[in-house]
Each structure stands twice: as C-alpha cells, then as structure tokens.
Amino acid sequence: MDTTTNPELFYINLKEKLYDTAKWPSKYLYKFIIKSNPSKVNTIETIFGNIGAVIKKTTSKNGTYISVSVNVVMKSPEDVIEKYKQVGRLVEGVISL
C-alpha cells in the first residue's frame, strides 16, 4: 500500500472501495511484510489479538522477512483503515499489502 504520496487521499479512496465491494461487518484480510523481528510480530499480534483475528506467519526462504496475514471480521471500512494506521504507527518499516 503506497501511502507516501498522499496518505489521506489513499485512505479516502480505500474507504470508498471497501464500501462499494462489501457489506459490513465483513471479513477482511490484512497482509503485512516485515523484517524478521519477533517484537514487530508481537506488536501486530497485539493490535489484532483481542478482536478474534486468525493470524498466520510465514518466514521467507532466507529468513530475512516475515509475512503476517490477519483474517478478521471488521465492523466498517473506518475500522479497517484505523488498524492499518495503527500498524503503521507502531511497526517501523512495515509494508502493507
């Protein structure tokens, strides 16, 4: 997710697309890539841990990166976006897909 140019415009467009493509509440799949670092993985798990998320972690072939997939029922597009922002604030160097 490229939020470097204009993050707020990106999130406005994402919110519109989410409203157009799903009925809320709805299941949503987050995908994050981070450098292998247990504390960063723990932070993502903590962010989603108390809302019934199913979290899957896959380490890259060389062990340099970890892909974290989070499947969770979200109440609204605003809630989806807030989680993206929260991860972005708390996990340095995260790539959101």
C-alpha positions in Angstrom: 0.0 0.0 0.0 1.7 3.2 -1.1 0.8 5.9 1.3 3.9 8.0 0.7 2.4 10.4 -1.8 -0.8 11.4 -0.1 -1.8 9.1 2.8 -5.2 10.7 3.5 -6.2 10.6 -0.2 -5.2 6.9 -0.3 -7.4 6.2 2.8 -10.3 8.1 1.4 -10.1 6.0 -1.8 -9.7 2.8 0.1 -12.8 3.6 2.2 -14.9 4.2 -0.9 -13.7 0.9 -2.4 -14.4 -1.0 0.8 -18.0 0.4 1.0 -18.5 -0.5 -2.7 -17.3 -4.1 -2.5 -18.6 -5.5 0.7 -21.5 -5.4 3.1 -20.4 -4.5 6.6 -19.5 -6.1 9.0 -17.3 -8.2 6.8 -14.3 -10.4 6.9 -11.1 -8.6 5.9 -7.6 -10.0 5.1 -4.7 -7.8 6.1 -1.2 -8.7 4.7 2.0 -7.2 6.2 5.6 -7.8 5.4 8.3 -7.0 8.0 11.9 -7.7 8.5 12.3 -10.8 10.8 11.9 -9.3 14.3 9.9 -11.1 17.0 8.9 -7.8 18.7 7.4 -6.5 15.5 5.4 -9.7 15.0 4.3 -9.5 18.6 3.1 -5.9 18.1 1.0 -6.9 15.1 -0.4 -9.8 17.1 -1.3 -7.5 20.0 -3.0 -5.0 17.7 -5.3 -7.7 16.4 -5.2 -10.1 19.3 -8.4 -9.1 21.2 -10.8 -9.0 18.2 -10.9 -12.6 17.2 -8.3 -12.5 14.4 -6.7 -15.5 12.8 -3.1 -14.7 12.3 -0.7 -16.7 10.0 3.0 -16.0 9.8 5.3 -17.2 7.0 9.0 -16.7 7.1 10.8 -16.0 3.8 13.2 -18.6 2.3 16.3 -16.9 3.7 14.6 -15.9 7.0 15.0 -12.2 6.3 11.3 -11.3 6.2 8.1 -12.5 7.7 4.7 -12.2 6.1 1.9 -11.8 8.5 -1.7 -12.4 7.3 -4.5 -11.4 9.5 -8.0 -12.6 8.8 -10.6 -10.8 10.9 -14.2 -9.6 10.9 -14.3 -5.8 10.9 -17.3 -3.7 11.6 -16.7 -1.0 9.0 -14.2 0.4 6.5 -13.3 3.0 9.0 -12.2 0.3 11.4 -10.2 -1.4 8.7 -8.3 1.8 8.0 -7.7 2.5 11.7 -6.0 -0.8 12.0 -3.7 0.0 9.0 -2.8 3.3 10.6 -2.2 1.7 14.0 0.2 -0.9 12.5 1.9 1.9 10.5 2.4 3.9 13.7 3.7 1.1 15.9 5.6 -1.2 13.5 8.6 0.6 11.9 9.3 -0.4 8.3 6.1 -2.4 7.8 4.9 -3.0 4.2 1.1 -3.2 4.0 -0.3 -5.1 1.0 
